[in-house]
Amino acid sequence: MKNRNLNLVSRMQAPTPKWFRVMRNLGLTLSAVGGALIASPVSLPAGIISIGGYLLLGGTIIGAVSQTAVSSEEYGKNVSKPGENFK
């Protein structure tokens, strides 16, 4: 049985499942749009600047969480179900 206790660096370097790669790219896109709204050279209303901040924050969180997901294929088909380790 393999050791499933991964530190943050090995988790970030491990293969990412397809769904989480899509979510990571969505997070990067949201962050880019939010950053463009915040850093725009023209004067925008405060509501749009606020929305840009939320897009930036949400995109960053989605990207970070999605990048730390690890593919279960690395561990084989005998992946334990939640709560099985605590019997």
C-alpha positions as CSV (number, residue, x, y, z in Angstrom):
1,M,0.0,0.0,0.0
2,K,1.3,3.4,-0.9
3,N,1.7,6.3,1.4
4,R,-1.2,8.7,0.8
5,N,0.1,11.4,3.0
6,L,1.3,14.0,0.5
7,N,2.8,17.3,1.4
8,L,1.8,20.4,-0.5
9,V,4.7,20.4,-2.9
10,S,4.2,16.8,-4.0
11,R,0.5,17.3,-4.2
12,M,1.0,20.3,-6.6
13,Q,3.4,18.2,-8.7
14,A,1.2,15.1,-8.9
15,P,-1.1,14.5,-12.0
16,T,-4.4,16.4,-11.9
17,P,-7.7,14.9,-13.0
18,K,-9.3,16.3,-16.2
19,W,-12.2,18.0,-14.4
20,F,-9.9,19.8,-12.1
21,R,-7.7,20.9,-15.0
22,V,-10.8,22.5,-16.6
23,M,-11.7,24.1,-13.3
24,R,-8.1,25.4,-12.9
25,N,-8.3,27.0,-16.3
26,L,-11.7,28.6,-15.5
27,G,-10.1,30.0,-12.3
28,L,-7.2,31.4,-14.3
29,T,-9.7,33.1,-16.7
30,L,-11.8,34.5,-13.9
31,S,-8.6,35.9,-12.2
32,A,-7.5,37.5,-15.5
33,V,-10.9,39.2,-16.0
34,G,-11.0,40.4,-12.4
35,G,-7.4,41.7,-12.6
36,A,-8.2,43.5,-15.9
37,L,-11.3,45.2,-14.3
38,I,-9.3,46.3,-11.2
39,A,-6.3,47.6,-13.2
40,S,-8.2,49.2,-16.0
41,P,-6.8,52.6,-17.0
42,V,-10.3,54.2,-17.4
43,S,-12.5,55.2,-14.5
44,L,-15.1,52.5,-13.8
45,P,-18.0,52.6,-11.3
46,A,-17.3,51.3,-7.9
47,G,-19.7,48.3,-8.4
48,I,-17.7,47.1,-11.4
49,I,-14.4,47.4,-9.5
50,S,-16.0,45.5,-6.6
51,I,-17.1,42.7,-9.0
52,G,-13.6,42.6,-10.4
53,G,-12.2,42.1,-6.9
54,Y,-14.6,39.2,-6.3
55,L,-13.8,37.6,-9.6
56,L,-10.1,37.9,-8.8
57,L,-10.6,36.3,-5.4
58,G,-12.9,33.5,-6.6
59,G,-10.7,32.7,-9.6
60,T,-7.6,32.5,-7.4
61,I,-9.3,30.1,-4.9
62,I,-10.7,27.9,-7.6
63,G,-7.3,27.7,-9.3
64,A,-5.5,26.9,-6.1
65,V,-7.9,24.2,-4.9
66,S,-8.1,22.6,-8.4
67,Q,-4.3,22.4,-8.6
68,T,-4.1,20.4,-5.4
69,A,-6.5,17.7,-6.5
70,V,-4.6,14.4,-7.1
71,S,-5.6,11.8,-9.6
72,S,-6.6,8.5,-8.0
73,E,-5.0,6.5,-10.9
74,E,-1.7,7.1,-9.2
75,Y,-2.8,4.9,-6.3
76,G,-4.4,2.1,-8.5
77,K,-8.0,1.0,-8.4
78,N,-8.0,0.1,-4.7
79,V,-8.6,3.6,-3.5
80,S,-10.2,3.7,0.0
81,K,-13.6,5.3,0.4
82,P,-14.1,8.2,2.8
83,G,-14.0,7.1,6.4
84,E,-12.5,3.7,5.7
85,N,-9.2,4.5,7.3
86,F,-10.9,5.2,10.7
87,K,-12.5,1.8,11.4
